[in-house]
Amino acid sequence: MLNTSFANVARRCATRSSALALALAAMACSDFLDPDPKDVLAPENFYRTSSDAISAVNAAYEANRATYLLSFWYLSDIATDDIVPGPRFGSDGQRMSAYTFDATDDFPIGDQWRANYRAINRANAVIDRVPGITMDVALRDRLVAEARFLRAHDYFNLVRFFGDVPLVEHETTSLQGLELPRSPAADVYAFIIADLQAAAATLPAEYPASDVGRATSGAALALLAKVYLQQKDWANAAATAGQVISSGTYALNEDWKDNFRIAVELTNPESIFEVNFDGSLTEGGGSVQTLFSLPDGYPGGDAFGIMSLTPDIIAQFEANDERGLGGTFITSPYINQQGDTVEWAQPPGPAYIKYLDQTNDQNTSSRSWVAQPNNWIVLRYADVLLMYAEAVANGGAATAGSALDALNAVRTRAGLGPFDALTLDNVRGERRREFVFEGQRWFDLVRYGLLTPAIVAKTGNTPKADVFPVPQSERDLNPQLTQNPGY
C-alpha cells in the first residue's frame, strides 16, 4: 500500500480481495514479497496491455468509494453545526458531533487517512507503470492524466483534514522505507496543483456514453478552482472557476432535486465529478447517506434515524426555498409521494430527505443500507458558480461575467428572489443552503475562519485546531509522524 499508513494497511491486508485488487492495491501484502508467487497476479505480470492500463485506472476510481463510504461525512458534516446526532447514533458519531474526539478515534479519523492513501497508491501505480506499456499514446496519456486527477483529489482531502501529511509520489511496492515524515501543507498543495494542471491540459472535455463518469478537463479545472479557493488564492480561484463557466460545458439543472435523482446521475448538465456507488451488495458498493438520515420507521426498507438537522440550519431556509422543507429535510408527520403518512419521534427534530429518490426503488426491502445507489457528488456546477462568487467577493477579478449573476443563478433556481449585492454573507449563506450534507460545510467553516464559533455555539466545546488529529494508530506504526498542535 502506501507511506505511513502503508505499513498499517500491509499488516491488515484482506484475503478476500480480488486478484486485480491485489495486483493493484495490496502490493505490501506478504504474498507479493514471495520471490516465486504461485497464485497471485503480480504487478510485473499485469501492466502489459492497454486493457491492463484501463483496468488499473478503473481500480483507482473504485478505491475512492472507501473514502466516501462513511468516514468522510463524519468529518465533513457530522462535525459541523448542521447535524445533531440522535439517541441511536453510535458513540463515534456522538463524539464527532460534540467535538470530544481525539487521536485514538481510529474510526472515522484513521479510516479516512487510510482510505485516501490506499486510493493514492492505486493512482501512483498507474502513473508509474502505464507509461511503460506499448499502447495507443493518446489513450495512455489520458489514463495517466485521470490517475493524476484522482491522486490530486485524494491528497486534497488529506491536506484539508490533517494539514501536513506524508507526500508519496510513487507506488510503494515493499515494506521498506515506509516511515516517512509529514510534508508541509504548502508542498502538498503545490503537488496537487501540478497534478491538476497537467490533468486539465490532457483530459478530454467529455467522453462517449460508455465512459461517462471519468474525470474530464472540466472536472480538473473545477477541482483546481476549489484548491485555490481553500488556500484563499482569490485571483486564481476566480480565474479558474471562470474558465469552467466560460467553457459552456455545464449548466444548472432546472430542478434542484435532479442533482439527486439516480436515473440521471453523471448525465445531468450540472454533474462535474461523482464517485460512483452502484448499489451492489458487495463491500463498498452502496452509499449510506439516505438511510442513515431518514427517520426510524420511514416506510420501505431500512431507516435508522440516527441524526437530525440543527435548529440553526433549519432557520437558514426561507419558507419558499425549494431546498428547504420537502427538499433537504422533512418534519413529522410527513406525507410522501406514495401518500403514506410518516410519523416519528426520533431523531428529535427534522430529518434529512435530500438523497431519497422516490422515483427509484431506493427505499424498499430490496435496498438495504449497504445497497444504496446514490453517487457521492464531489463537484457540481452550482459549486463552481458559488466558488466564483466567493472569490470575486474577496477581491478576485471577474473573468466570466458578473459574480452577482452567478450567485443569483443558484438562488433563483431554488425559487428565491435575487440578491441586490454581492457580499460574503450572501455567498456563505447560499453555499450552506445549497450544499448541506454534501461534504462541504466543515471545509467552508475552516476557510471562513468560523469553525470555532460555530462549534462552540452548537456544543459549548472549543475545537482544539482547524484540522483533525493525526491518527494515533498511524503514529504507533511510524515514529516520524508528528501530531497536530492541540492534540
C-alpha positions in Angstrom: 0.0 0.0 0.0 1.5 3.3 0.8 3.5 5.5 3.1 2.9 5.9 6.8 -0.4 4.1 6.6 1.0 1.6 4.1 2.6 -0.3 7.0 -0.7 -0.3 8.8 -2.5 -1.4 5.6 0.1 -4.0 4.8 -0.3 -5.6 8.2 -4.1 -5.8 7.6 -4.3 -7.0 4.0 -7.6 -8.7 3.4 -7.5 -12.2 2.0 -10.9 -11.6 0.3 -9.6 -9.1 -2.2 -9.9 -9.9 -5.9 -6.8 -10.8 -7.9 -6.9 -7.5 -9.7 -7.3 -5.5 -6.4 -4.4 -7.5 -5.0 -2.3 -6.7 -8.0 -3.1 -3.0 -7.9 -3.7 -2.2 -4.4 -2.2 -4.7 -2.0 1.4 -4.8 -3.0 2.5 -4.6 0.6 0.8 -8.0 1.4 3.2 -10.8 2.2 2.2 -12.7 -1.0 3.8 -10.0 -3.1 7.1 -10.4 -1.2 7.3 -14.1 -2.1 10.1 -14.4 -4.7 8.1 -17.1 -6.5 4.4 -16.4 -6.2 2.2 -19.2 -7.4 -1.4 -17.9 -7.0 -1.2 -14.1 -7.3 -1.4 -11.8 -10.3 1.9 -9.9 -9.6 2.2 -6.3 -10.9 5.1 -7.1 -13.1 2.9 -9.6 -15.0 -0.1 -7.3 -15.2 0.9 -3.9 -16.7 1.4 -5.2 -20.3 -1.6 -4.2 -22.4 -4.0 -1.2 -22.9 -6.7 -3.4 -21.3 -4.4 -3.7 -18.2 -3.9 0.0 -18.1 -7.7 0.7 -18.3 -8.3 -1.9 -15.5 -5.7 -0.2 -13.3 -7.3 3.2 -13.7 -10.7 1.7 -13.0 -9.3 0.3 -9.8 -8.1 3.7 -8.8 -11.6 5.1 -9.3 -13.1 2.2 -7.3 -10.8 2.9 -4.4 -12.5 6.3 -3.8 -15.7 4.6 -2.7 -14.0 3.8 0.6 -13.0 7.5 1.1 -16.7 8.5 0.9 -18.4 5.4 2.4 -18.7 6.6 6.0 -15.7 8.4 7.4 -15.8 11.4 5.1 -19.2 12.7 6.1 -18.5 12.0 9.8 -15.7 14.6 9.5 -17.2 16.9 6.9 -20.8 17.1 8.1 -21.4 15.5 11.4 -18.5 17.5 13.0 -20.3 20.7 12.0 -23.2 23.0 13.0 -25.6 21.3 10.6 -26.2 17.9 12.3 -27.4 16.7 15.7 -26.9 13.0 16.5 -30.0 11.1 17.6 -30.0 8.6 20.5 -29.4 5.7 18.1 -26.2 7.2 16.7 -23.1 5.3 17.9 -20.5 6.8 20.3 -18.2 7.6 17.4 -20.9 9.9 15.8 -21.7 11.4 19.2 -18.1 12.3 19.8 -17.6 13.8 16.3 -20.7 15.9 16.7 -19.8 17.1 20.2 -16.2 17.7 19.3 -14.9 15.4 22.0 -13.0 13.1 19.7 -9.2 12.6 19.9 -6.4 10.9 18.0 -7.5 7.5 19.3 -10.7 7.6 17.3 -9.5 5.2 14.6 -12.9 5.4 13.1 -13.6 7.7 11.5 -10.3 9.6 11.6 -7.9 6.8 11.0 -10.2 5.2 8.4 -10.3 8.4 6.4 -6.5 8.7 6.5 -6.0 5.1 5.3 -8.7 5.2 2.6 -7.1 8.1 0.9 -3.7 6.6 1.0 -4.9 3.3 -0.4 -6.5 5.3 -3.3 -3.3 7.3 -3.8 -1.2 4.2 -4.2 -3.5 2.8 -6.9 -3.2 6.1 -8.7 0.6 6.1 -8.2 0.8 2.6 -9.7 -0.9 3.8 -12.8 1.3 6.9 -13.1 4.5 4.8 -12.6 3.6 1.8 -14.7 1.3 2.7 -17.5 3.8 4.9 -19.4 5.9 1.8 -20.0 3.1 -0.1 -21.8 3.2 -0.2 -25.6 -0.2 1.1 -26.5 -2.0 4.0 -28.2 -0.2 7.1 -27.0 -3.3 9.3 -26.7 -5.1 6.7 -24.6 -2.0 6.2 -22.4 -1.7 9.9 -21.8 -5.4 10.2 -20.9 -5.2 7.3 -18.4 -2.2 8.8 -16.7 -4.0 12.2 -16.5 -7.0 10.5 -15.0 -4.8 9.0 -12.3 -3.2 12.4 -11.6 -6.6 13.9 -11.2 -7.6 11.1 -8.7 -4.3 11.4 -6.8 -4.8 15.2 -6.5 -8.3 14.6 -5.3 -7.2 12.3 -2.5 -4.3 14.5 -1.4 -6.7 17.4 -1.3 -8.9 15.5 1.1 -5.9 14.6 3.3 -4.3 18.1 3.4 -7.6 19.7 4.2 -8.4 17.3 7.0 -5.0 16.9 8.5 -2.7 19.7 7.3 0.9 18.4 6.8 0.8 14.9 5.5 3.4 12.5 4.1 3.8 13.1 0.4 4.5 10.0 -1.7 4.9 10.4 -5.4 5.5 6.8 -6.5 4.0 3.4 -6.0 5.0 1.6 -2.8 6.0 -2.0 -3.6 7.6 -3.2 -0.4 7.5 -2.7 3.3 10.8 -0.9 3.3 11.1 2.9 3.7 7.5 3.4 4.8 8.3 5.6 7.9 8.1 8.9 6.2 7.7 12.4 7.8 4.9 14.8 7.2 5.5 17.2 4.3 4.5 20.9 4.8 0.9 21.6 3.6 2.3 24.2 1.2 4.3 21.4 -0.5 1.3 19.1 -0.7 -0.8 21.9 -2.2 1.9 22.6 -4.8 1.9 18.9 -5.7 -1.9 18.9 -6.0 -1.9 22.0 -8.2 0.8 20.5 -10.6 -1.3 17.3 -10.9 -4.5 19.1 -11.7 -2.9 21.5 -14.2 -1.4 18.5 -16.0 -4.7 16.7 -15.9 -6.7 19.7 -17.2 -4.3 20.1 -20.1 -4.6 16.4 -21.2 -8.1 15.2 -20.3 -11.0 15.5 -22.8 -13.9 17.8 -22.2 -16.3 14.8 -22.5 -16.5 11.1 -23.1 -18.7 8.8 -25.1 -21.6 7.2 -23.2 -19.6 4.1 -22.3 -17.1 6.2 -20.4 -19.3 8.8 -18.8 -18.2 9.5 -15.2 -14.4 9.6 -15.9 -12.5 12.7 -14.9 -12.7 15.4 -17.6 -10.7 18.6 -18.2 -13.7 20.5 -16.7 -13.5 18.3 -13.5 -9.8 19.0 -13.2 -10.3 22.8 -13.6 -13.3 22.8 -11.1 -11.2 20.9 -8.5 -8.3 23.2 -9.2 -10.6 26.2 -8.5 -11.6 24.6 -5.2 -7.9 24.0 -4.3 -7.2 27.7 -4.9 -10.3 28.7 -3.0 -9.4 26.7 0.1 -5.9 28.4 0.0 -7.7 31.8 -0.3 -5.9 32.4 -3.5 -8.8 34.5 -4.7 -7.3 35.6 -8.0 -6.6 32.1 -9.3 -9.8 30.7 -7.8 -11.8 33.3 -9.7 -9.9 32.8 -12.9 -10.1 29.0 -12.8 -13.7 28.9 -11.9 -14.3 31.4 -14.6 -12.7 29.1 -17.1 -15.2 26.4 -16.3 -18.1 28.9 -16.5 -16.9 30.3 -19.9 -16.5 26.8 -21.3 -20.2 26.4 -21.6 -19.9 22.8 -20.8 -22.1 22.8 -17.7 -25.5 24.2 -16.6 -27.7 24.2 -13.6 -30.4 21.6 -13.5 -33.8 23.4 -13.8 -35.0 21.3 -10.8 -32.5 21.3 -7.9 -33.7 17.8 -6.9 -32.4 16.4 -10.2 -28.9 16.5 -8.7 -30.0 13.6 -6.5 -32.1 11.6 -8.9 -30.4 8.2 -9.5 -31.6 7.9 -13.1 -29.7 11.0 -14.2 -26.5 10.6 -12.1 -23.5 11.5 -14.2 -25.6 12.6 -17.1 -27.4 15.7 -15.9 -25.9 19.0 -17.0 -24.8 20.0 -13.5 -22.7 17.0 -12.7 -19.0 17.5 -13.0 -17.5 14.7 -11.0 -19.1 12.0 -8.8 -17.8 8.9 -7.0 -20.0 6.0 -8.3 -22.0 3.8 -5.9 -23.8 1.2 -7.9 -26.0 -0.1 -5.1 -24.5 -3.6 -5.2 -24.3 -5.7 -2.1 -20.6 -6.1 -2.5 -18.5 -4.3 0.1 -18.3 -0.6 -0.6 -20.9 -0.9 -3.4 -23.6 1.1 -1.7 -23.7 4.6 -0.2 -25.1 5.4 3.2 -26.4 8.9 3.3 -30.1 8.2 2.8 -31.0 5.5 5.2 -28.7 6.8 8.0 -30.5 10.1 7.8 -34.1 9.1 7.2 -36.2 8.8 10.4 -36.7 5.5 12.1 -39.9 3.9 10.8 -39.9 5.6 7.4 -42.0 3.4 5.0 -40.0 1.0 2.9 -36.6 -0.5 3.8 -34.0 0.2 6.4 -34.2 3.6 8.0 -32.1 4.3 11.1 -33.0 7.8 12.2 -29.6 8.5 13.7 -29.4 12.2 13.1 -31.4 15.3 12.5 -30.8 18.9 11.5 -29.8 21.6 13.9 -32.2 24.5 14.6 -29.5 26.8 13.1 -29.6 25.2 9.7 -33.4 25.0 9.6 -33.5 28.7 10.2 -31.4 29.4 7.1 -34.2 28.3 4.7 -36.9 30.8 3.7 -40.4 29.4 3.5 -40.5 29.3 -0.3 -37.0 27.8 -0.7 -37.4 24.6 -2.7 -34.3 23.2 -1.0 -35.9 23.6 2.4 -38.9 21.6 3.7 -39.5 18.7 1.4 -36.2 19.2 -0.3 -33.3 19.0 2.2 -35.5 18.0 5.2 -38.9 16.8 6.3 -40.7 17.1 9.6 -43.2 14.8 11.4 -45.8 14.0 10.2 -44.8 13.9 6.5 -46.9 12.6 3.5 -44.6 11.1 0.9 -45.2 10.8 -2.9 -47.0 7.5 -2.4 -49.4 9.1 0.0 -48.0 7.4 3.1 -48.2 9.4 6.3 -44.9 9.2 8.1 -44.5 10.0 11.8 -41.5 9.6 14.0 -40.3 10.5 17.5 -36.6 10.1 16.8 -34.4 11.7 15.8 -35.5 14.7 17.9 -36.2 17.1 15.0 -36.4 17.5 11.3 -34.8 14.6 9.3 -32.8 14.7 6.1 -34.5 13.6 2.9 -32.1 15.1 0.5 -30.8 11.9 -1.0 -34.0 9.9 -1.1 -35.1 9.5 -4.7 -38.8 8.4 -4.5 -38.9 7.7 -8.3 -36.4 4.9 -7.6 -36.8 1.6 -5.6 -34.2 3.1 -3.3 -36.2 2.8 0.0 -37.6 -0.7 -0.4 -36.8 -4.0 1.3 -34.6 -4.9 -1.7 -32.4 -1.8 -1.0 -30.9 -2.2 2.4 -28.5 0.4 3.7 -25.5 -1.4 2.2 -27.1 -1.3 -1.2 -27.9 2.3 -1.7 -27.2 3.6 -5.3 -26.6 7.3 -4.6 -23.4 8.6 -6.0 -21.3 10.9 -3.9 -21.2 14.3 -5.7 -17.7 15.7 -5.5 -18.3 18.6 -7.9 -21.3 20.1 -9.5 -21.8 23.3 -11.4 -23.6 25.2 -8.6 -20.3 24.8 -6.6 -18.3 26.4 -9.4 -20.7 29.4 -9.6 -20.5 29.9 -5.9 -16.8 29.5 -5.8 -16.6 32.2 -8.5 -18.8 34.5 -6.5 -16.8 33.9 -3.3 -13.5 34.5 -5.0 -14.7 37.7 -6.7 -16.3 38.9 -3.4 -12.9 38.5 -1.8 -11.1 40.6 -4.5 -10.5 38.2 -7.4 -11.1 39.6 -10.9 -14.4 38.8 -12.5 -13.3 37.0 -15.6 -16.5 35.2 -16.6 -19.2 37.8 -16.3 -21.0 39.1 -13.2 -20.3 37.2 -10.0 -23.6 38.5 -8.6 -25.3 36.9 -11.5 -23.5 33.6 -10.8 -24.7 33.8 -7.2 -28.3 34.6 -8.1 -28.4 31.8 -10.7 -28.1 29.4 -7.8 -30.5 31.3 -5.6 -33.3 31.8 -8.2 -33.1 28.2 -9.2 -34.3 27.5 -5.6 -37.3 29.7 -6.1 -36.0 32.7 -4.3 -35.7 36.3 -5.3 -32.3 37.6 -6.3 -29.8 39.3 -4.0 -29.2 43.0 -4.7 -25.5 42.9 -3.8 -22.5 40.5 -3.8 -21.5 40.2 -0.2 -19.6 37.5 1.6 -22.6 36.9 3.9 -24.8 36.3 0.9 -22.4 33.9 -0.7 -21.8 32.0 2.5 -25.5 31.6 3.3 -26.2 30.4 -0.2 -23.4 27.8 0.0 -24.8 26.5 3.3 -28.3 26.1 2.0 -27.2 24.6 -1.4 -24.7 22.1 -0.1 -26.0 21.0 3.3 -25.0 17.3 3.9 -22.8 17.2 0.7 -19.5 17.2 2.5 -18.8 20.9 2.1 -19.7 22.6 5.5 -16.6 21.7 7.6 -14.2 22.9 4.9 -16.2 26.1 4.4 -16.1 26.9 8.1 -12.4 26.4 8.2 -11.9 28.6 5.2 -14.1 31.3 6.7 -12.3 31.2 10.0 -15.6 30.4 11.7 -15.1 26.8 12.8 -14.6 27.6 16.4 -17.6 29.9 17.0 -19.8 27.5 15.0 -18.8 24.5 17.2 -18.9 26.5 20.4 -22.4 27.7 19.6 -23.5 24.1 18.9 -21.8 22.2 21.6 -20.1 24.5 24.1 -16.8 22.8 23.3 -13.9 24.6 21.7 -12.2 22.9 18.8 -8.5 22.1 19.5 -7.5 23.1 16.0 -8.9 23.6 12.5 -7.5 20.2 11.4 -8.2 16.8 12.8 -5.6 14.8 14.8 -3.1 12.6 13.0 -4.4 9.1 13.9 -2.6 7.5 16.8 -2.7 4.2 15.1 -0.6 5.6 12.4 1.8 7.3 14.8 2.3 4.0 16.6 3.5 2.5 13.3 5.5 5.5 12.2 7.5 7.3 14.8 8.3 10.1 12.3 4.7 11.3 12.3 4.2 14.3 14.5 0.9 15.3 16.0 -1.1 18.4 15.2 -0.9 21.1 17.9 -3.7 20.9 20.4 -4.0 17.1 20.3 
